[in-house]
Amino acid sequence: MEDQDLLRYSRHILLEEFGIDGQARVSAGRALVIGAGGLGSPVLLYLAAAGVGRITLVDDDEVDLTNLQRQIAHDTSRVGMAKVESAAEAMRRINPDIRLETHRLRADDALLARLVAEADVVIDCSDNFGTRHAVNRACVAHARPLVAGAAIRFDGQLSVYDTRDPASPCYACLFPPDAHFEETRCAVLGVFAPVVGAIGTLQAGEALKLLAGIAPSLAGNLLMFDGRRTTFDTLRVARDPGCSVCGHRPNAG
């Protein structure tokens, strides 16, 4: 590790649980981030600041004025720019040494099959169930840990789905693909900006812990955040043996 790196990452290196070995693992790590919006913004900025070796970013949207209340990787001067390029610009300003790969595409099964296989950790910052389930399927298929968050109005939730652990559920164990959940968007119901910041920051923390080899992760727990009361609740969650994605007889597709 170069002297400049030792200086840049010194506050992580000083942590007994992190140290030089942890930083070396982070610097060699490969993170895939799906979404560069409210959740993705703090995730991407913290991963860049921490020196994750290669960060791949997928988002098909462009920066809109209504995004700027919460999507802190973007600014007014970049309205109309592709979010992946806007976020990449912000990340390089923080840390010019990171390697970035951007895809201005929707995260479909074909793209995810390739990108998830190349990643050490996947962070889902998307805003719809279809994408979340596609990301989860790819993570289960390639045995990659998934850090998934969501936020709407004043509420947020977060978990790590790591099916390398036989006891850890996948996303579909908690939210089955054939269940009928009401799709809610912040464009309709609104979202309190610091809630997406809080959940995204916690996603970044879980991803960095996984890369650095710091245990335990949040796997097996669903963390729920109430932004009005500023309270956290945690539920223990278990793998569903009948899950159509990670169960003993998974239903392909």
N, C-alpha and C positions, 0 to 999 in steps of 0.2 A: 504494500500500500504506500502510495506517494505521500511525502510530507504534507502536501496541500490537502490531500484527502483526510489525513489524520487530524488536521486542523478543522476542516469543514465539518467532519462528523464527530468531533471530539465529545460533544455532549451525549451522544449515544454510546460512544466507546467507553465513557466513564461509568456507564451503568453496568453493574456486576453481571446482570442477566444478559446483557448485550455484548459488550466488549469488542475487541478487534475481530474475533471469529464471527460474531453475529453480523458485524458490519460487512465483513468479507462475503458472507452468505447473501446479504441484502444486495451488495454491489454486483454479485454474480446472478442475482435472481431475475426472473422474467414474470412480469405481471400483465394480465389482460384485463382491461377496464371496459365495460360495456356501458356507454352513456357518459356524456360530458355536460350534464345539466346541473341541477341543484345538488344532488348527491355526488356526482362525478367530480364536481369542481374541487371540493376539499380533498377528495381522494387523490386526484391527480397532482395537486399542488404539494401535498404531504409526501407522496411517493417520490416526486421529483426532488424535493428538499432532502429526503432521506437517502437519495442516491441509488434507488433501485436500478439495476443494470440495464434492463430493457423494459420499456413500457409500451404496450400496444393498446391503442385507443380506437374504439368503434362507435360511430354515431353518424346518422344520416341527415341530421338537422342543421340549420344555420341559426346564428345568434339573432334574437328578436329583442326589441326594447322591453317587452314584458318579462324577459328572462332575468334582467339585470338586478331585480330586487333580491335575488337569492343565488344566482349562478355566478359566484365570485371569481371564476377563472376568466370571465369575459368583461369587457367594458364598452362604453358608449362608442368609442372609435371603431369597434369591430362588429357593430350591428350589420347584419347581412353577410358576414363571413361564415364559412363552414365552422361549426363548433369544434371539430377536431383540429383545425388549423389555428383557431383562436386559442384553444387550450394549450396546444403545443407551443405557441408563442409565449404564453404566460409561464409555462413550465421551463422553457429554455432561459427565460430571464432569471429565474430562480437558480437554475443549475444547468449551465451550458454543456456539461460533460455527459449528461444522460443520453441514451439512445432511444429514439422514439420511432414508432411505426404507426401511421394513422390510416384509417379506412373510413371514408365517407360513404358508408353503406349501412343498410339495415342488417342487423345480426340474424341471419337465417341459418338453417341447419348446415348447409354446405360450408359457409364461411366459418362457423363455430367449430365444425369438425376439425378444420385445419388449425385454427388459432388456439383452441383450448389444448390440443395435443402439444403445442409448443410452449405452454405456460406452466409456471410453477404454482401460481395462485390466480384465481379468477375473481374479479370484483364486479358484481352485478349492480349497476346504478341506473337500470332502465326504469321505465314508468308504465309498463303494461304486462299483463299476465302471459300473453303469448311469447314475448321475448324471454321473460323469466323462466318459463318452462323449457324453452329451447336451450337456454344457457344451462339449466339444470341437467337436461338430458345429456348434453355434451360433457359436462363435468363428471357425471356418473359413468359414462362410457369410457372416459379416459382417466378415471380415478384422480381427478384434480380437486383440491379443496375450493369451495365456493363461499365467498363472503357476500351475502345478499342483504340489502337494506331497502326500506320503503318509507315514505312520509307523505302525509296529506293533512291539511288543516293544521291542528296542533299536535298530531300524533305521529309517532315513528316506531319502527320496529327493525330489528337486526338479528341475524344469526349467522353461524358458520355451518355449512353442510359439507361434511368430510367423510365420504363413504369408504375411505381407506380404513376407517374405524368401523368394525362390524356393528357397533351399537349406535352409530351416528345416523340420523335420518337424512334423507335428501329433501329438497324443497317440496317435491310432490307428495311426500309422506304427510306434510302439514297442510298443503294446499293442492289436493288432487286435481289433475288436469280436467277431469270430467265434472268437477263440482261447479256450481253456478255462483260465482262471486261477482258482486256489482263492481264494474270497472269505473273507478273514480279518478278524475283528472283534476289537477290543481287549476286548470283553466276554468273549471266549472265551480269547484268548491273552495278554491284558494288554498294557500299554504303559508304558514308562518315561517319566514325565512330562516331564523336560527334553528328550527327543527331539522331542516335538511342539512344545515351545517353541522349540527350535533351528530346526526346519524352518519353522515359522510365521514366526519372525523373519526368516529368509532370504527367505521369500516376500514379506514386507512390503518388504524391501530391494529386491528385483527389481521390484516394482510401483512403488515410489517412483522408482527409476532410470528406468523407462519413462515415467512421468508427467513427470519433470523433464527428460528428454532426455539422460540420462547413459549413455554407451556404455562398454563393451559390456554387453549383457545375457547371460543364461545360454543363450540360444537356440542350438541345435545341440549342447548338452552335457547330459548327465544326471549330476547330482551325487548321490552316495550317501554316507550318513553311518552309521558304525558307532558307536553310543553306548556300547558296552562298551569298545572300544579308543580311543574319541575320535579317530577318523580319518575323513578324507574321501577319496573316490576320484571321478574324473571320467571319463566315457566320452563320446567324440565320437559323435554320432548324426546320421544324414542322412535326408532325406525319402525315402519309399518311393514311386517312380513308379506302383506298382500299388496304392497305398493306396485303400481304398474310400471314404474321406472327402475327402482332399485330392489324390488322384492325378489324372492327366490325364483319366481317364474315371471320375469318382466315381460310386459307387453310392448314389443318394439313399435316405435312410432310415436 
